[in-house]
Amino acid sequence: MINRLQSLEAGPRDWRRWPWKLWCGLAALAVAGSMLYGASLGLIRPEWSQGGAALVTLSAGLSWCLLGPALAVVTSRRLETLAHATLVSMAAGEVVLLLMALANVVLSADVVTLALPAHHNLAWSANLIALVGVNLLMAGVLAWQLGEVQVAPWKTLATWLVVLDGGGLILFLLLRAPLLAR
């Protein structure tokens, strides 16, 4: 059975056949999820209340924009194939980030504050662990998907590590000062 990625990779290059509605929905989920998650960080890190959403959304979003072209160079696969695979991978991670945003709301509640005096440290630690998990989940989903079109997992994961993680970290550090300035 031919899956969607194989169909995009082997089929005719006809942009009218691309799953635009699905891609727009997945992209909207990615933007909304990143913004909500970033905003929820302001609940557990008060110094992030103003620019946290923008910081997370911009640094993550821009690094994803770098990943697609980098994968195209490294894998020699069609852009439409890579767009689909990266959007699906991103959506898998955004579901977890939306759950973390909900957890941040719960962890910031007055009841939790009274019960756990150091709840901000607990919440921050939980978020860092969750972010590592989300990163592994999305990288795994992308490597699995691109394996369906004969891309070696090491190529996907190396590009992920250097471009998405490395680029995201650099963008985060560059944007942190202007977006979190008080």
N, C-alpha and C positions, 0 to 999 in steps of 0.2 A: 504494500500500500504506500502511495506517495503522500507525504505530509506536506503541510503548507510551505515549509522552508524549501523542500526539494522542488516543489512546484514553482516557487519564486525563482529559485536558482536555475532550473532547467527550462522553464517556460519562456514564451516570447517576451521580449522587453516591451510591455504595453502597460503604461502607468494607469490606464483605465481599469485594469484587472487587479490592481493592488488593493489591499483591504484598508482603504482610507478611513472608513468609519471606526474600525477596530483600532487602528493606529492613533487616531485622534482621541478616542476614549482612553487608551493606555497612556498617552502623553498627558491628558488631563488628570488622570489618576496620579501620575508621577509628580506633576506640579502641585496639585492640591495636597497630596500626601506629604511632600517635602515641606510645603508651607505650614501645614498643620503641625507636623512634627517639630519643625523649627520653632514655631510659636509656643508649643508646649514646653520647650526647653526653658522658656522664660519663667515658667511656673516653678521650676526647680533650681534655676540659676537666674536669680533676679537681675543680675547685671546684663543678661541677654534679652530682657523683655522688649526692648525697642527693635533691635536688629537681628535677633536670632533667626526668625523665619526667613528674612532676606539672605542672611549668611548661608544657611543650610541650602536654601533653594538655588541660589546663584552658584555656590561652589560645586554642589552636586550636579546641577543642570549643565553648567559649562563643561565640567569634566566628561559628562556623558556625550556632549557634542564633539569632544575630541576623540572619544573612543571609537565612534563609527568610522570616521576616515582612517584612523590608525589601523583598525581591523581590516579595512578594505585593502590597505597597502600590504599588511602582513599575510592576509589569507587569500587575496585575489578573488574574493567572492563579490557578488553583486551587492550594490548598496541597498537594494530593496530587501534582499535576504538578511543583511546585517541590521537594517532598520527594524525588521520584524523581530529578529532574535533579541536585539537589545531592548526593545520596548516590552517584550514578554518578560525578560529577566528583570527589568526595572519594576514592572508591576508586581512581580512576586515579592520583591523587597519592600515595596510601598505598603503592601497589606500588613506586613510586620511592623513597619514604622507607624502606621495608623493605630495599631494595637498599642504600641509604645506611647503614642500621644495620649491615648485613653489612660494608660497606666500613669503617665505623668500628671494627668488631671487628678486621678485618685490619690497619688502620692503627695500631691500638694494640698489636699483637703485638710481642714482644721483638725479633724478627728485623727488623721494620721500624724499631723504635727504634734499633737498632744501625746500620742502613744509612742512615737519614735522621735526623740529630740534631735537625733542626727539624720533625720529622714532625707535631707538634701544630699548628703554624702551617699546614702543608700540608693537614692534615686539616680544620682549621677553615675554611680558604679553600675547599676542595672542598665542604664542607657549605653554606657561604653561596651558592656558585654553584648547587649543586643545589637549594637552597630557592627561589632565583629561578626556576630552570627548572620546578620543581614548581608554583609559583604560576602561571606562564604556562600550563603544561599544563592545570591544573584550570580556570583562567579560560576558556581556549579551549574546553575540553570543555563547560563550562556554557553559554557563548555559542552554541556550535554546537547543543547540544540545545534550548535555548530558542528558537533560530531556527526549529526544527521546529514550534513553536506560535506563530509570528509575533511573537516578541519581538525588537525591534531590538538588535543586538549592543552598541551603545553604551549602552543602558539596563542590560544585564547587566553589562558591564565597568565602568561608572561605579559601580554599586551594589557590585560586587565590591571595587573599589578603596577606596571610602569605608567600607563597612561591614565587610567581611571583613578586608582588609589594615589599614585604619585602626583598626578595633575590636580586631583581634588584637594590633596593636602596643600599643595602650593597655592592654589586659588583660595582655600580657606584662610591660610596665613596672610595672603595679600589683602583679602577683603575684610579680615577680622577687625583691624584697627578702624577703618572708616565706617563700618557698619555697626560696630559696638561702642563707638565713641559716645561719650555722654556729653 
